[in-house]
Amino acid sequence: MTLKVASSADVLVIGGGLVGSALAYGLAREGVRVTVLDEGDAGLRASRGNFGLVWIQGKGYGLMPYAHWSRGSASRWPRFASGLFDDAGIDVALRQPGGFHFCFSDAELAARHQRLSALRREIGDYPFELLDHRDVRERVPGIGSAVIGASYTPMDGHVNPLKLLRALHAGMQRRGVELVPGERVIGIVPGAGVGGGFEVRSERNTYRAARIVLAAGLGNRALAPLVELDAPVSPNRGQVLVSERVAPFLHYPTLNVRQTDEGTVQFGDSMEEVGFNDFTTTTVLSEIARRGVRTFPMLRNVRLVRTWAALRVYSPDGFPIYDRSTAHPGAFVVTCHSGVTLAAAHALRLALWIAGGPIPDELPAFSARRFARAAEPTFAH
């Protein structure tokens, strides 16, 4: 059967989750003609199963460019959210009051101090505070006695991630992006278009574009080699509990408990290597609930109304992968597990690079070639 050519574009983005949609939105803002192929709900959609944090605290330890990249994204989030509201008419509920990482032992608090101090020494302007129980209680009155202290940075915040995905889809389409749902890509042929470019084949149609961006999350592992790129990503499961609406009590995001703009409370901090199993489990959910109540005893009798599990997209070292194919110019791979935090950087910085602009200073550190270098044997001289 010969598949018809459904459409052509300047840039074809494979993946319509938070990463692909932020890139498509940013490209459209630059006047680029974009088509997005989205597999839809049949895919392992991490974008509909995340915690919604714009989280900077502690990030970049072990790869300092990531600290700069994350912080730069957080600083651009207000402009990004404002633009989305103008284009889509949707308030994504961005709040950036700073965030708390609660500690339950002296060892945990000492480890936070060591980690954040190292980041401050490297970056310079990296504000944070180490607080004891009394100081934390003054700012967050509902904490329990098990919380002996916390680290706080003024850089952190949160959004409503479902509203964010909806706003990105509405905003990019208003700017002319063609969003095609239910398209699972099964093949990519470099150089198949007129004058080069790429031919992308789904189970139903064929698409052509001068440039392509692989933003398919866990699907990038299989797609990247088709354009001689590497995306060695693996799934990491996180589970979340959601409560009924309660009166406002938590005005800051925290790493494992946050109150949403709608009044519900989310609990979640699990990390599990269980392959592609995205089911919830009572053992993990009960431990999440236990830690949440240990942090905020007032929530002991709150009713839980929903649970979910989703698969994060993790590289071997946990940092993003941003690469451009040297064998097939015009092909890019973009993958990360912080699609909310980095959405502003993807739309306002990364999209410019894909459109033909200069590469951001931080990006060379995120090439997948770092994994090959790490695997190379070393010899004593």
N, C-alpha and C positions, 0 to 999 in steps of 0.2 A: 504494500500500500504506500503510495506517495503522499506525504504530508504536505499540506499547503503552507506557504509562508504567511504566518498570521500578522506579523508586523515587523517593522524595522525601527531602530532607535539609535541615538548617539551612544547611549550607555544602557546595557541590559543588566539589571540587578537581580540575582538569583537569591531569593529569600525575602519575605515580607514581614519579618519580625522587627523587633526594635532596632537591630543593627542595620538591616537592609533598608528599612523605612526611613531611618534618620539620614542615611547616605543619599537615598533617592530624594528626600526633601531638600537636603543641602544642595544637591546637584541641580534640582529644579530652580532653586533660588538663584543659581548662577546662569539660568537660561538654557540649560542642557536638556535635550529631549530624552526622556527616560521611560523605560518599561520595566516593571517589577513583576517577576514570576513568583507567586506565592503558593506553596504546596497546600496551605490551608490547615484545617484542624486535624487532618490525617497525619500531619507531621508532629515531631516532638517539639512542641512550641514552648520554649522556655519563657518567651515574652509574656505569656499569660499565667505564669506560675512563679513570679519573683516577689521579692520583699519590698521593692520600691525605694530603696535607699540611694541617695546621692552621697556616697561615703568615701571620704578621703583619708580619714584617720588610720595611720599605720601602713597605708598602701605605698609600695615602692621599696620596701625593705628587701634588699637583695638585688634590686634592679632600679636604681635611682631614676632613670628616665621615666619610669612608670609613675613615680611620685609627681614629677613635673607634669606629665600628661594628664593624670587624674585631677590634679589641682587646677590645671588650666581649664579643664572641662567644667569643673564646679564653678569657677569664676565666670564662665560664659553662660551658665544655666539661666540666670535671670533674663538675659537678652534672647536666648533661645526660646524660653517659655513665653515671653512677650510676643515674639514673632509667630509662634504657633497659635496663640490666642487671636492675633490679627488675621491669620490665614484660615483658621478652622473654627474660631469662635468657641473654643473649649479651654476652660481653665484646668490645667493639669495638677492643680493644688500643690505647687512648689512652695516649700517652706524650708528655709536654711537658718535655723536658730543655733546651729551647732549640735554636736552629738556626744553621747556618753557610751563608753565601754565599761561596764560594771565588772568589778573584780571581787572574788570571794575568798582570797587568801593573800597573805603577804607576798608569796612567791609570784602570784599573778600580777600584783601591783608593781613589783620590782621588774618583771618582764616587760610590762607596758612602758615603764620609765626608760628601760634600756632601749627598746625599739624606737620610741618617739624621739629620744635624745639623739640617737644615731641619725635619724632623718633630719633633725634640726641642724646637726653639725654639717651634714652634706648640703642641705638646701639653704640654710641660713634663716630666712623668714618662714618659720614653721611653728605657729603658735599652738601651745597646748598647756593644759594644767593637770597636775596630779592632785586629786582631792581625797581627803579622808571621809569616813562615814558621815561625820557631822556636816561637813561642807556639802556633800552630795545631797543629804537630806534637806538642807536649806533650799536647794534648787529643785529637787525632785522629792517632794514631801512623802510620797507613797512608798518609798523603797523599804525593804525589810531589813532586819538586823543582820542577816547573812551577808549583805553587801558591805564589805569593809572599806571600800573606796572605789574610785573610778578615774579613768582618764577622760578628759573633755577637750575637744577642739572646736573652735567657732566655724570651721570650714564645712561641717557636715549638714545634711538636710535630707528631705524625702519628698516624694511625689506620689500621686495615684498612678500606678503603672498601667492600669487598664485604660484610664483616660488618656495617658500618654500615647499608647498604641493607637487608640481611636483618633486622637488629634493628628498624629503623624500621617495616618491614612487619609484623613479628610484634607489636611493641609497640602500634602503632596499632590493629591488629585486636583485640588483647586488650582495648583500651579501647573497643571497639564500632564502629570505623570499618569501613564496607563498602568493600572493595577490589575493583573490577571490572576484570579484565584483558581485553585484546583489544578495547578500545573506542576507536576513532578518532573524535573529534568533528568533525562536518561543518557544524554550525550552532548558533547561539545566538540565541534570541528573547527580548529583554528584555520584561518586563511580561506574559508569557504565563501565569504561574501565578495561582492564586487570591490576590487581594490584592496582585498585583504579583509580584516575584521574576523568575525566569529559567527558560526552558525550553531545555534543552541536548539536541541531537540527535546521536546517533551513527549509524553505518551500520545498527545493529540495533535500537536502543531510544531512548526519550525519557526524560529525567530532569528533575526540577524541584527548585528550591532557592530559598531566600530570598536567598542570597548565592552568588557564584561566585568562584573564584580561578583565574586562568590561570597555571599553573606548568608549561607544556608545553615549556620550553626554546626551541629554534629554531621550534617550532610557534606560539609566541606572536606571531610577526610577522603571521601571517594571522588569528589569533583575536582579537587585541586590537581591531582596527577594528570588529568586530561589536558591541562595547559602547562604541564611541567612545573607545578608548584607543590608545596608540601604543607599540609595542615594536620599534624598528628594530634588531633583532639579526641578526648574521651569523655563519656558522661559521668557526672557526679550528682547524685540525687540529693535534693533538699526537700524537706517536708514542712508544711505550714499549718497552723491552727488559726481559725478566725472566730472571734467571739460575737455575741450580740452587741448592739450599740449600748454604750455606757456613757455616763456624764464625762465631759472632758476632765482628764486628770494628768495626762502625760503630754507636755508641750515641747518635748524634744524627741528626736529619733534616737533609738539605742540599737545595739547590734542584734539583740534577740527579742525585743518587745517594742512595738510601736503602735500608737493610736492613729488611725487613718482620719482623713478629713471628714469621713462620714460617721465617725464615732465608734466604729468597730475596733477591736484590738487584735493585732496579728502577733503570733508567737512563732519563732522558727530560727534555729541555728544549726540544724543538722547537716552533716556532710557524709555521704555514704558512697562507696564504690561498689555498685551492684549491677554493673552493666546497663542495659537498656530497660531495666525494670523501673517503671514510673508509678508503681502502686504505693499507697500509703500502708504503714504498718503500725499496729497498736503499740508495740514496744517502744518505737522511736517517738511516736506522738505523745505517749504518756511521759517520757523523759523530757520532751519539750515543754509539756504542761507543768511538770514538776519544777523545772528551772524558772519558768515564767512566774509561778506562784512564789517560789523562793525569792525572786526579785521584787515582786509586788504582791504581798499577802492579801491585799484587798480584793484581788481577782480570784480568790479561792472558790467562790460560789458562782462566778459568772458562767453563763450558759455558752457552750460552744455550738456554732451553727454550721460550720463548714471546715473541711480539711482538704488539702491537696498535696500532691507531690509533683515535682518537675525536675528535669535533668539539666544541670548546668553544663556549659561547654568549657571544658578545661584542657589547656595545653599541658605538656609535661611539667613546666615550671609554674603554671598558674597565670602567666602573663599573656597579654594579647599576641596575636600573630597578624602583622600587616606586611604584605609582600606584593611586589610587582614582578610578573614573569619576564625574564630576560630572553627566553626562547620564543615567547609569543607576546610581543609588546601590545599593551592594551588590556591584558588580563591581570586582575587583582584578586587577592584573597584577603578577607577581613573577618576575623573571629575573635571573640572575647567572652568573658563571663560577666562583665559589668556593663550590660547594655543600657541600663538606666543612667548610671554615673557618667558614662562616656558618650551619651547621646548628643550632648552639646558639642563635644570635640568632633564626633563623626559628622555632624551636620555642618559645622562652621569651620572646620579645619581639614579633616580628612577628605571631604568631598571636593575641596579646592584642588588637592593633589591629584585625585582621580580625574578631575576635569582638565588637567594639564598644567597645574600650577606647581610651584616648588614643593619639595618634600619637607614636611615639618621636621624640625631639628631632632625631636625625640624618636622619630620612626625607625631609623636604621637599627636601633637596639631591639626592635620587635620582629625582625626577620626570622623566619623559621630556620634559617641557616645556623642560628645559634645552637640548635640541637645537634646538628652534625658536628660542629666544632667541639661541643661538650663530649661527644662520643669518641673523638679522635684520641688515640693512645698518646701518652706523653713518655718521653725517654730522658733518662738522666744523662748528663754529659760529664 
